[in-house]
Amino acid sequence: MKIEIYDVAGGLVRTLVQSAPSGGTYYYTDWDGKNDAGDKVASGVYIGRMTVNGGDEAFFKMAVVK
């Protein structure tokens, strides 16, 4: 499973790669609010793209509030 987090301008902020969950279960993962360089991101809206099994994908919105 791969989760890519983008800012509202479409720039890639962070990529999280983990093993895919087994079918029929809920799965949670944490994002520490940092970019790939390890710096804290600014407050605002971010777009997530989750890709599973090499092709199935879902998009979601999230907000960072400080």
All heavy atoms as TSV, in Angstrom:
chain	resi	resn	atom	element	x	y	z
A	1	MET	N	N	0.849	-1.165	0.000
A	1	MET	CA	C	0.000	0.000	0.000
A	1	MET	C	C	0.899	1.233	0.000
A	1	MET	O	O	1.890	1.292	0.711
A	1	MET	CB	C	-0.897	0.008	1.231
A	1	MET	CG	C	-1.704	1.261	1.375
A	1	MET	SD	S	-2.873	1.262	2.734
A	1	MET	CE	C	-1.801	1.226	4.131
A	2	LYS	N	N	0.526	2.204	-0.816
A	2	LYS	CA	C	1.286	3.447	-0.886
A	2	LYS	C	C	0.325	4.607	-0.673
A	2	LYS	O	O	-0.743	4.655	-1.283
A	2	LYS	CB	C	1.980	3.571	-2.236
A	2	LYS	CG	C	2.769	4.844	-2.397
A	2	LYS	CD	C	3.662	4.822	-3.625
A	2	LYS	CE	C	2.887	4.894	-4.898
A	2	LYS	NZ	N	3.721	5.130	-6.086
A	3	ILE	N	N	0.703	5.535	0.199
A	3	ILE	CA	C	-0.069	6.748	0.425
A	3	ILE	C	C	0.816	7.922	0.050
A	3	ILE	O	O	1.921	8.069	0.575
A	3	ILE	CB	C	-0.534	6.871	1.892
A	3	ILE	CG1	C	-1.451	5.704	2.256
A	3	ILE	CG2	C	-1.237	8.207	2.111
A	3	ILE	CD1	C	-1.849	5.658	3.706
A	4	GLU	N	N	0.323	8.733	-0.869
A	4	GLU	CA	C	1.029	9.937	-1.282
A	4	GLU	C	C	0.223	11.133	-0.799
A	4	GLU	O	O	-0.994	11.168	-0.970
A	4	GLU	CB	C	1.181	9.992	-2.795
A	4	GLU	CG	C	2.000	8.835	-3.344
A	4	GLU	CD	C	1.885	8.707	-4.842
A	4	GLU	OE1	O	0.738	8.616	-5.341
A	4	GLU	OE2	O	2.924	8.678	-5.500
A	5	ILE	N	N	0.892	12.099	-0.195
A	5	ILE	CA	C	0.231	13.286	0.327
A	5	ILE	C	C	0.700	14.484	-0.493
A	5	ILE	O	O	1.907	14.702	-0.652
A	5	ILE	CB	C	0.549	13.478	1.819
A	5	ILE	CG1	C	0.067	12.247	2.602
A	5	ILE	CG2	C	-0.097	14.759	2.346
A	5	ILE	CD1	C	0.523	12.198	4.033
A	6	TYR	N	N	-0.274	15.243	-1.010
A	6	TYR	CA	C	-0.009	16.388	-1.868
A	6	TYR	C	C	-0.544	17.665	-1.220
A	6	TYR	O	O	-1.557	17.624	-0.519
A	6	TYR	CB	C	-0.710	16.224	-3.225
A	6	TYR	CG	C	-0.230	15.044	-4.022
A	6	TYR	CD1	C	-0.801	13.791	-3.874
A	6	TYR	CD2	C	0.805	15.189	-4.941
A	6	TYR	CE1	C	-0.362	12.705	-4.608
A	6	TYR	CE2	C	1.246	14.102	-5.694
A	6	TYR	CZ	C	0.666	12.872	-5.520
A	6	TYR	OH	O	1.108	11.807	-6.250
A	7	ASP	N	N	0.119	18.810	-1.510
A	7	ASP	CA	C	-0.449	20.083	-1.099
A	7	ASP	C	C	-1.500	20.491	-2.128
A	7	ASP	O	O	-1.670	19.829	-3.156
A	7	ASP	CB	C	0.633	21.147	-0.916
A	7	ASP	CG	C	1.464	21.408	-2.164
A	7	ASP	OD1	O	0.988	21.135	-3.286
A	7	ASP	OD2	O	2.593	21.896	-2.019
A	8	VAL	N	N	-2.224	21.582	-1.865
A	8	VAL	CA	C	-3.317	21.963	-2.770
A	8	VAL	C	C	-2.817	22.433	-4.128
A	8	VAL	O	O	-3.591	22.484	-5.085
A	8	VAL	CB	C	-4.232	23.033	-2.130
A	8	VAL	CG1	C	-5.007	22.456	-0.974
A	8	VAL	CG2	C	-3.443	24.252	-1.712
A	9	ALA	N	N	-1.527	22.770	-4.241
A	9	ALA	CA	C	-0.955	23.148	-5.537
A	9	ALA	C	C	-0.553	21.925	-6.356
A	9	ALA	O	O	-0.127	22.045	-7.494
A	9	ALA	CB	C	0.257	24.051	-5.328
A	10	GLY	N	N	-0.677	20.722	-5.767
A	10	GLY	CA	C	-0.358	19.494	-6.477
A	10	GLY	C	C	1.058	18.993	-6.259
A	10	GLY	O	O	1.465	18.015	-6.869
A	11	GLY	N	N	1.808	19.657	-5.383
A	11	GLY	CA	C	3.175	19.221	-5.098
A	11	GLY	C	C	3.192	18.048	-4.132
A	11	GLY	O	O	2.467	18.041	-3.140
A	12	LEU	N	N	4.013	17.060	-4.422
A	12	LEU	CA	C	4.132	15.892	-3.561
A	12	LEU	C	C	4.851	16.289	-2.273
A	12	LEU	O	O	5.946	16.837	-2.300
A	12	LEU	CB	C	4.892	14.774	-4.264
A	12	LEU	CG	C	5.069	13.474	-3.489
A	12	LEU	CD1	C	3.714	12.842	-3.165
A	12	LEU	CD2	C	5.932	12.508	-4.270
A	13	VAL	N	N	4.208	16.018	-1.136
A	13	VAL	CA	C	4.745	16.389	0.168
A	13	VAL	C	C	5.393	15.191	0.845
A	13	VAL	O	O	6.492	15.282	1.387
A	13	VAL	CB	C	3.619	16.963	1.069
A	13	VAL	CG1	C	4.105	17.215	2.472
A	13	VAL	CG2	C	3.049	18.231	0.454
A	14	ARG	N	N	4.719	14.047	0.823
A	14	ARG	CA	C	5.209	12.870	1.553
A	14	ARG	C	C	4.702	11.607	0.891
A	14	ARG	O	O	3.590	11.563	0.368
A	14	ARG	CB	C	4.699	12.931	2.993
A	14	ARG	CG	C	5.134	11.811	3.911
A	14	ARG	CD	C	6.528	12.078	4.453
A	14	ARG	NE	N	7.045	10.988	5.247
A	14	ARG	CZ	C	7.051	10.959	6.571
A	14	ARG	NH1	N	6.568	11.947	7.258
A	14	ARG	NH2	N	7.579	9.936	7.189
A	15	THR	N	N	5.509	10.560	0.915
A	15	THR	CA	C	5.111	9.241	0.440
A	15	THR	C	C	5.290	8.253	1.579
A	15	THR	O	O	6.368	8.175	2.172
A	15	THR	CB	C	5.964	8.802	-0.763
A	15	THR	OG1	O	5.814	9.762	-1.812
A	15	THR	CG2	C	5.527	7.447	-1.269
A	16	LEU	N	N	4.230	7.535	1.895
A	16	LEU	CA	C	4.261	6.508	2.936
A	16	LEU	C	C	4.014	5.159	2.267
A	16	LEU	O	O	3.028	4.994	1.552
A	16	LEU	CB	C	3.175	6.759	3.986
A	16	LEU	CG	C	3.175	8.135	4.656
A	16	LEU	CD1	C	1.897	8.327	5.457
A	16	LEU	CD2	C	4.381	8.285	5.544
A	17	VAL	N	N	4.899	4.204	2.483
A	17	VAL	CA	C	4.755	2.876	1.891
A	17	VAL	C	C	4.700	1.856	3.020
A	17	VAL	O	O	5.563	1.843	3.897
A	17	VAL	CB	C	5.927	2.549	0.942
A	17	VAL	CG1	C	5.780	1.156	0.369
A	17	VAL	CG2	C	6.025	3.584	-0.165
A	18	GLN	N	N	3.652	1.024	3.003
A	18	GLN	CA	C	3.475	-0.002	4.026
A	18	GLN	C	C	2.892	-1.246	3.386
A	18	GLN	O	O	2.371	-1.203	2.278
A	18	GLN	CB	C	2.550	0.505	5.133
A	18	GLN	CG	C	3.104	1.714	5.841
A	18	GLN	CD	C	2.157	2.245	6.895
A	18	GLN	OE1	O	0.973	1.966	6.875
A	18	GLN	NE2	N	2.686	3.020	7.817
A	19	SER	N	N	2.936	-2.350	4.118
A	19	SER	CA	C	2.328	-3.576	3.594
A	19	SER	C	C	0.815	-3.398	3.524
A	19	SER	O	O	0.218	-2.700	4.338
A	19	SER	CB	C	2.689	-4.765	4.487
A	19	SER	OG	O	2.225	-4.549	5.800
A	20	ALA	N	N	0.214	-4.014	2.525
A	20	ALA	CA	C	-1.228	-3.895	2.316
A	20	ALA	C	C	-1.983	-4.664	3.391
A	20	ALA	O	O	-1.568	-5.754	3.790
A	20	ALA	CB	C	-1.605	-4.415	0.940
A	21	PRO	N	N	-3.103	-4.119	3.879
A	21	PRO	CA	C	-3.905	-4.836	4.871
A	21	PRO	C	C	-4.607	-6.028	4.242
A	21	PRO	O	O	-4.837	-6.071	3.033
A	21	PRO	CB	C	-4.915	-3.787	5.323
A	21	PRO	CG	C	-5.027	-2.848	4.171
A	21	PRO	CD	C	-3.676	-2.826	3.518
A	22	SER	N	N	-4.949	-6.995	5.058
A	22	SER	CA	C	-5.711	-8.139	4.557
A	22	SER	C	C	-7.146	-7.712	4.301
A	22	SER	O	O	-7.633	-6.758	4.886
A	22	SER	CB	C	-5.657	-9.289	5.564
A	22	SER	OG	O	-6.193	-8.878	6.806
A	23	GLY	N	N	-7.824	-8.404	3.411
A	23	GLY	CA	C	-9.178	-8.041	3.020
A	23	GLY	C	C	-10.169	-8.106	4.176
A	23	GLY	O	O	-10.038	-8.905	5.085
A	24	GLY	N	N	-11.156	-7.209	4.129
A	24	GLY	CA	C	-12.227	-7.224	5.104
A	24	GLY	C	C	-11.868	-6.640	6.457
A	24	GLY	O	O	-12.574	-6.857	7.426
A	25	THR	N	N	-10.776	-5.893	6.528
A	25	THR	CA	C	-10.387	-5.304	7.806
A	25	THR	C	C	-10.244	-3.801	7.655
A	25	THR	O	O	-10.090	-3.276	6.564
A	25	THR	CB	C	-9.045	-5.870	8.307
A	25	THR	OG1	O	-8.027	-5.535	7.360
A	25	THR	CG2	C	-9.092	-7.364	8.480
A	26	TYR	N	N	-10.322	-3.110	8.788
A	26	TYR	CA	C	-10.036	-1.686	8.816
A	26	TYR	C	C	-8.552	-1.523	9.078
A	26	TYR	O	O	-7.945	-2.314	9.785
A	26	TYR	CB	C	-10.832	-0.986	9.923
A	26	TYR	CG	C	-12.310	-0.918	9.624
A	26	TYR	CD1	C	-13.182	-1.862	10.137
A	26	TYR	CD2	C	-12.822	0.088	8.821
A	26	TYR	CE1	C	-14.533	-1.796	9.864
A	26	TYR	CE2	C	-14.167	0.159	8.535
A	26	TYR	CZ	C	-15.021	-0.785	9.066
A	26	TYR	OH	O	-16.350	-0.727	8.784
A	27	TYR	N	N	-7.994	-0.473	8.502
A	27	TYR	CA	C	-6.558	-0.281	8.634
A	27	TYR	C	C	-6.285	1.201	8.857
A	27	TYR	O	O	-6.856	2.045	8.177
A	27	TYR	CB	C	-5.858	-0.754	7.362
A	27	TYR	CG	C	-4.362	-0.768	7.459
A	27	TYR	CD1	C	-3.700	-1.781	8.141
A	27	TYR	CD2	C	-3.607	0.231	6.879
A	27	TYR	CE1	C	-2.328	-1.801	8.225
A	27	TYR	CE2	C	-2.228	0.215	6.960
A	27	TYR	CZ	C	-1.594	-0.802	7.641
A	27	TYR	OH	O	-0.231	-0.815	7.730
A	28	TYR	N	N	-5.471	1.508	9.825
A	28	TYR	CA	C	-5.133	2.894	10.140
A	28	TYR	C	C	-3.624	3.081	10.045
A	28	TYR	O	O	-2.864	2.185	10.373
A	28	TYR	CB	C	-5.589	3.249	11.563
A	28	TYR	CG	C	-7.078	3.148	11.746
A	28	TYR	CD1	C	-7.659	1.969	12.187
A	28	TYR	CD2	C	-7.900	4.223	11.453
A	28	TYR	CE1	C	-9.035	1.873	12.342
A	28	TYR	CE2	C	-9.277	4.128	11.606
A	28	TYR	CZ	C	-9.837	2.948	12.057
A	28	TYR	OH	O	-11.180	2.846	12.192
A	29	THR	N	N	-3.228	4.258	9.598
A	29	THR	CA	C	-1.815	4.591	9.585
A	29	THR	C	C	-1.656	6.038	10.033
A	29	THR	O	O	-2.575	6.848	9.883
A	29	THR	CB	C	-1.194	4.370	8.185
A	29	THR	OG1	O	0.207	4.508	8.279
A	29	THR	CG2	C	-1.745	5.331	7.157
A	30	ASP	N	N	-0.536	6.348	10.612
A	30	ASP	CA	C	-0.267	7.690	11.114
A	30	ASP	C	C	0.627	8.451	10.152
A	30	ASP	O	O	1.517	7.878	9.527
A	30	ASP	CB	C	0.440	7.631	12.475
A	30	ASP	CG	C	-0.457	7.100	13.575
A	30	ASP	OD1	O	-1.667	7.353	13.517
A	30	ASP	OD2	O	0.061	6.450	14.485
A	31	TRP	N	N	0.394	9.750	10.074
A	31	TRP	CA	C	1.291	10.658	9.395
A	31	TRP	C	C	1.721	11.680	10.425
A	31	TRP	O	O	0.884	12.301	11.085
A	31	TRP	CB	C	0.590	11.321	8.207
A	31	TRP	CG	C	1.390	12.405	7.544
A	31	TRP	CD1	C	2.713	12.374	7.260
A	31	TRP	CD2	C	0.901	13.658	7.071
A	31	TRP	NE1	N	3.089	13.535	6.636
A	31	TRP	CE2	C	1.992	14.352	6.505
A	31	TRP	CE3	C	-0.339	14.280	7.059
A	31	TRP	CZ2	C	1.871	15.619	5.949
A	31	TRP	CZ3	C	-0.452	15.541	6.504
A	31	TRP	CH2	C	0.630	16.191	5.948
A	32	ASP	N	N	2.994	11.861	10.579
A	32	ASP	CA	C	3.521	12.738	11.615
A	32	ASP	C	C	3.495	14.221	11.258
A	32	ASP	O	O	3.995	15.057	12.003
A	32	ASP	CB	C	4.938	12.318	11.998
A	32	ASP	CG	C	5.907	12.326	10.821
A	32	ASP	OD1	O	5.505	12.758	9.716
A	32	ASP	OD2	O	7.054	11.894	11.008
A	33	GLY	N	N	2.915	14.577	10.120
A	33	GLY	CA	C	2.825	15.978	9.717
A	33	GLY	C	C	4.116	16.537	9.161
A	33	GLY	O	O	4.302	17.749	9.120
A	34	LYS	N	N	5.002	15.651	8.716
A	34	LYS	CA	C	6.281	16.087	8.156
A	34	LYS	C	C	6.359	15.701	6.683
A	34	LYS	O	O	5.706	14.760	6.241
A	34	LYS	CB	C	7.439	15.453	8.921
A	34	LYS	CG	C	7.509	15.919	10.367
A	34	LYS	CD	C	8.688	15.301	11.083
A	34	LYS	CE	C	8.725	15.769	12.539
A	34	LYS	NZ	N	9.842	15.156	13.262
A	35	ASN	N	N	7.191	16.440	5.946
A	35	ASN	CA	C	7.403	16.110	4.538
A	35	ASN	C	C	8.514	15.076	4.419
A	35	ASN	O	O	9.060	14.619	5.424
A	35	ASN	CB	C	7.690	17.371	3.714
A	35	ASN	CG	C	8.950	18.093	4.154
A	35	ASN	OD1	O	9.816	17.542	4.830
A	35	ASN	ND2	N	9.048	19.351	3.767
A	36	ASP	N	N	8.863	14.707	3.192
A	36	ASP	CA	C	9.893	13.687	2.982
A	36	ASP	C	C	11.269	14.119	3.476
A	36	ASP	O	O	12.126	13.290	3.756
A	36	ASP	CB	C	9.973	13.297	1.500
A	36	ASP	CG	C	8.874	12.313	1.099
A	36	ASP	OD1	O	8.415	11.542	1.968
A	36	ASP	OD2	O	8.489	12.308	-0.084
A	37	ALA	N	N	11.500	15.440	3.607
A	37	ALA	CA	C	12.776	15.948	4.112
A	37	ALA	C	C	12.823	15.977	5.639
A	37	ALA	O	O	13.852	16.286	6.220
A	37	ALA	CB	C	13.032	17.351	3.560
A	38	GLY	N	N	11.687	15.662	6.289
A	38	GLY	CA	C	11.639	15.649	7.746
A	38	GLY	C	C	11.220	16.962	8.373
A	38	GLY	O	O	11.218	17.098	9.596
A	39	ASP	N	N	10.830	17.943	7.553
A	39	ASP	CA	C	10.382	19.236	8.063
A	39	ASP	C	C	8.876	19.216	8.292
A	39	ASP	O	O	8.131	18.591	7.530
A	39	ASP	CB	C	10.715	20.349	7.059
A	39	ASP	CG	C	12.204	20.452	6.777
A	39	ASP	OD1	O	12.999	20.276	7.724
A	39	ASP	OD2	O	12.567	20.699	5.608
A	40	LYS	N	N	8.416	19.940	9.327
A	40	LYS	CA	C	6.976	20.038	9.582
A	40	LYS	C	C	6.308	20.814	8.458
A	40	LYS	O	O	6.843	21.814	7.983
A	40	LYS	CB	C	6.718	20.733	10.914
A	40	LYS	CG	C	7.111	19.899	12.107
A	40	LYS	CD	C	6.736	20.597	13.392
A	40	LYS	CE	C	7.115	19.735	14.585
A	40	LYS	NZ	N	6.735	20.372	15.844
A	41	VAL	N	N	5.128	20.356	8.048
A	41	VAL	CA	C	4.394	21.039	6.986
A	41	VAL	C	C	3.571	22.178	7.581
A	41	VAL	O	O	3.310	22.215	8.784
A	41	VAL	CB	C	3.478	20.065	6.203
A	41	VAL	CG1	C	4.293	18.962	5.548
A	41	VAL	CG2	C	2.398	19.482	7.089
A	42	ALA	N	N	3.172	23.099	6.736
A	42	ALA	CA	C	2.370	24.240	7.159
A	42	ALA	C	C	0.924	23.818	7.408
A	42	ALA	O	O	0.452	22.800	6.879
A	42	ALA	CB	C	2.412	25.317	6.085
A	43	SER	N	N	0.216	24.602	8.209
A	43	SER	CA	C	-1.216	24.376	8.390
A	43	SER	C	C	-1.914	24.536	7.050
A	43	SER	O	O	-1.523	25.374	6.239
A	43	SER	CB	C	-1.798	25.390	9.380
A	43	SER	OG	O	-1.272	25.195	10.660
A	44	GLY	N	N	-2.933	23.738	6.816
A	44	GLY	CA	C	-3.681	23.843	5.574
A	44	GLY	C	C	-4.307	22.526	5.175
A	44	GLY	O	O	-4.306	21.559	5.935
A	45	VAL	N	N	-4.837	22.498	3.968
A	45	VAL	CA	C	-5.529	21.326	3.426
A	45	VAL	C	C	-4.552	20.539	2.561
A	45	VAL	O	O	-3.785	21.109	1.784
A	45	VAL	CB	C	-6.765	21.747	2.606
A	45	VAL	CG1	C	-7.431	20.538	1.968
A	45	VAL	CG2	C	-7.752	22.496	3.488
A	46	TYR	N	N	-4.613	19.225	2.691
A	46	TYR	CA	C	-3.763	18.326	1.925
A	46	TYR	C	C	-4.634	17.243	1.302
A	46	TYR	O	O	-5.686	16.901	1.834
A	46	TYR	CB	C	-2.676	17.709	2.809
A	46	TYR	CG	C	-1.674	18.739	3.263
A	46	TYR	CD1	C	-1.919	19.526	4.374
A	46	TYR	CD2	C	-0.503	18.948	2.553
A	46	TYR	CE1	C	-1.021	20.503	4.779
A	46	TYR	CE2	C	0.406	19.915	2.945
A	46	TYR	CZ	C	0.135	20.687	4.058
A	46	TYR	OH	O	1.021	21.652	4.442
A	47	ILE	N	N	-4.184	16.715	0.179
A	47	ILE	CA	C	-4.899	15.663	-0.544
A	47	ILE	C	C	-4.093	14.377	-0.426
A	47	ILE	O	O	-2.884	14.368	-0.656
A	47	ILE	CB	C	-5.067	16.016	-2.042
A	47	ILE	CG1	C	-5.679	17.403	-2.220
A	47	ILE	CG2	C	-5.870	14.935	-2.767
A	47	ILE	CD1	C	-7.059	17.559	-1.642
A	48	GLY	N	N	-4.768	13.300	-0.064
A	48	GLY	CA	C	-4.122	11.999	0.031
A	48	GLY	C	C	-4.552	11.105	-1.119
A	48	GLY	O	O	-5.697	11.157	-1.560
A	49	ARG	N	N	-3.620	10.312	-1.602
A	49	ARG	CA	C	-3.909	9.316	-2.653
A	49	ARG	C	C	-3.391	7.979	-2.153
A	49	ARG	O	O	-2.187	7.796	-1.958
A	49	ARG	CB	C	-3.206	9.701	-3.939
A	49	ARG	CG	C	-3.362	8.683	-5.041
A	49	ARG	CD	C	-2.554	9.111	-6.240
A	49	ARG	NE	N	-2.641	8.117	-7.294
A	49	ARG	CZ	C	-1.781	8.019	-8.276
A	49	ARG	NH1	N	-0.774	8.873	-8.355
A	49	ARG	NH2	N	-1.921	7.103	-9.181
A	50	MET	N	N	-4.286	7.044	-1.927
A	50	MET	CA	C	-3.914	5.721	-1.451
A	50	MET	C	C	-4.024	4.740	-2.609
A	50	MET	O	O	-5.063	4.650	-3.266
A	50	MET	CB	C	-4.836	5.273	-0.316
A	50	MET	CG	C	-4.484	3.908	0.224
A	50	MET	SD	S	-5.472	3.417	1.642
A	50	MET	CE	C	-7.095	3.299	0.912
A	51	THR	N	N	-2.944	4.016	-2.863
A	51	THR	CA	C	-2.910	3.027	-3.943
A	51	THR	C	C	-2.660	1.651	-3.325
A	51	THR	O	O	-1.726	1.474	-2.550
A	51	THR	CB	C	-1.796	3.344	-4.949
A	51	THR	OG1	O	-1.948	4.680	-5.399
A	51	THR	CG2	C	-1.863	2.401	-6.139
A	52	VAL	N	N	-3.521	0.700	-3.659
A	52	VAL	CA	C	-3.419	-0.664	-3.142
A	52	VAL	C	C	-3.412	-1.622	-4.320
A	52	VAL	O	O	-4.087	-1.385	-5.327
A	52	VAL	CB	C	-4.611	-0.985	-2.210
A	52	VAL	CG1	C	-4.496	-2.382	-1.632
A	52	VAL	CG2	C	-4.712	0.034	-1.097
A	53	ASN	N	N	-2.670	-2.697	-4.186
A	53	ASN	CA	C	-2.606	-3.747	-5.211
A	53	ASN	C	C	-2.141	-3.221	-6.563
A	53	ASN	O	O	-2.563	-3.698	-7.601
A	53	ASN	CB	C	-3.967	-4.440	-5.366
A	53	ASN	CG	C	-4.414	-5.112	-4.095
A	53	ASN	OD1	O	-3.598	-5.567	-3.305
A	53	ASN	ND2	N	-5.711	-5.167	-3.876
A	54	GLY	N	N	-1.308	-2.207	-6.549
A	54	GLY	CA	C	-0.724	-1.701	-7.773
A	54	GLY	C	C	-1.651	-0.936	-8.691
A	54	GLY	O	O	-1.245	-0.499	-9.749
A	55	GLY	N	N	-2.915	-0.735	-8.314
A	55	GLY	CA	C	-3.792	-0.016	-9.227
A	55	GLY	C	C	-5.052	0.543	-8.604
A	55	GLY	O	O	-5.530	1.588	-9.018
A	56	ASP	N	N	-5.631	-0.148	-7.626
A	56	ASP	CA	C	-6.830	0.366	-6.978
A	56	ASP	C	C	-6.432	1.581	-6.151
A	56	ASP	O	O	-5.477	1.536	-5.382
A	56	ASP	CB	C	-7.450	-0.692	-6.055
A	56	ASP	CG	C	-7.915	-1.918	-6.823
A	56	ASP	OD1	O	-8.339	-1.756	-7.984
A	56	ASP	OD2	O	-7.859	-3.019	-6.260
A	57	GLU	N	N	-7.171	2.699	-6.320
A	57	GLU	CA	C	-6.789	3.902	-5.600
A	57	GLU	C	C	-8.002	4.649	-5.068
A	57	GLU	O	O	-9.109	4.485	-5.567
A	57	GLU	CB	C	-5.941	4.830	-6.475
A	57	GLU	CG	C	-6.642	5.349	-7.689
A	57	GLU	CD	C	-5.724	6.206	-8.570
A	57	GLU	OE1	O	-4.501	6.208	-8.370
A	57	GLU	OE2	O	-6.256	6.872	-9.460
A	58	ALA	N	N	-7.748	5.449	-4.047
A	58	ALA	CA	C	-8.772	6.293	-3.455
A	58	ALA	C	C	-8.119	7.615	-3.074
A	58	ALA	O	O	-6.939	7.661	-2.720
A	58	ALA	CB	C	-9.371	5.622	-2.225
A	59	PHE	N	N	-8.889	8.692	-3.158
A	59	PHE	CA	C	-8.417	10.019	-2.790
A	59	PHE	C	C	-9.172	10.493	-1.561
A	59	PHE	O	O	-10.348	10.176	-1.388
A	59	PHE	CB	C	-8.637	11.004	-3.946
A	59	PHE	CG	C	-7.781	10.724	-5.144
A	59	PHE	CD1	C	-8.193	9.846	-6.130
A	59	PHE	CD2	C	-6.549	11.339	-5.280
A	59	PHE	CE1	C	-7.404	9.585	-7.230
A	59	PHE	CE2	C	-5.749	11.086	-6.381
A	59	PHE	CZ	C	-6.175	10.205	-7.364
A	60	PHE	N	N	-8.511	11.283	-0.729
A	60	PHE	CA	C	-9.156	11.832	0.460
A	60	PHE	C	C	-8.513	13.160	0.816
A	60	PHE	O	O	-7.395	13.452	0.408
A	60	PHE	CB	C	-9.065	10.845	1.637
A	60	PHE	CG	C	-7.664	10.401	1.959
A	60	PHE	CD1	C	-6.916	11.045	2.922
A	60	PHE	CD2	C	-7.087	9.332	1.282
A	60	PHE	CE1	C	-5.629	10.637	3.226
A	60	PHE	CE2	C	-5.799	8.905	1.576
A	60	PHE	CZ	C	-5.069	9.567	2.551
A	61	LYS	N	N	-9.264	13.994	1.550
A	61	LYS	CA	C	-8.768	15.290	1.995
A	61	LYS	C	C	-8.464	15.210	3.479
A	61	LYS	O	O	-9.094	14.466	4.221
A	61	LYS	CB	C	-9.800	16.389	1.756
A	61	LYS	CG	C	-10.031	16.713	0.318
A	61	LYS	CD	C	-10.896	17.939	0.162
A	61	LYS	CE	C	-12.311	17.685	0.615
A	61	LYS	NZ	N	-13.220	18.806	0.344
A	62	MET	N	N	-7.503	16.031	3.903
A	62	MET	CA	C	-7.199	16.134	5.333
A	62	MET	C	C	-6.713	17.549	5.600
A	62	MET	O	O	-6.312	18.267	4.685
A	62	MET	CB	C	-6.162	15.116	5.739
A	62	MET	CG	C	-4.806	15.319	5.117
A	62	MET	SD	S	-3.693	13.984	5.449
A	62	MET	CE	C	-3.744	13.177	3.868
A	63	ALA	N	N	-6.773	17.949	6.852
A	63	ALA	CA	C	-6.315	19.270	7.250
A	63	ALA	C	C	-5.282	19.144	8.346
A	63	ALA	O	O	-5.395	18.304	9.238
A	63	ALA	CB	C	-7.485	20.109	7.732
A	64	VAL	N	N	-4.263	19.993	8.256
A	64	VAL	CA	C	-3.265	20.108	9.322
A	64	VAL	C	C	-3.587	21.413	10.046
A	64	VAL	O	O	-3.631	22.481	9.421
A	64	VAL	CB	C	-1.839	20.125	8.766
A	64	VAL	CG1	C	-0.838	20.420	9.864
A	64	VAL	CG2	C	-1.523	18.805	8.080
A	65	VAL	N	N	-3.848	21.323	11.335
A	65	VAL	CA	C	-4.189	22.485	12.142
A	65	VAL	C	C	-3.189	22.571	13.279
A	65	VAL	O	O	-2.987	21.610	14.015
A	65	VAL	CB	C	-5.626	22.369	12.715
A	65	VAL	CG1	C	-5.978	23.580	13.536
A	65	VAL	CG2	C	-6.624	22.159	11.591
A	66	LYS	N	N	-2.560	23.720	13.403
A	66	LYS	CA	C	-1.563	23.902	14.466
A	66	LYS	C	C	-2.054	24.855	15.511
A	66	LYS	O	O	-2.858	25.687	15.298
A	66	LYS	CB	C	-0.259	24.416	13.887
A	66	LYS	CG	C	0.372	23.407	12.937
A	66	LYS	CD	C	1.671	23.941	12.421
A	66	LYS	CE	C	2.274	22.945	11.432
A	66	LYS	NZ	N	3.531	23.389	10.909
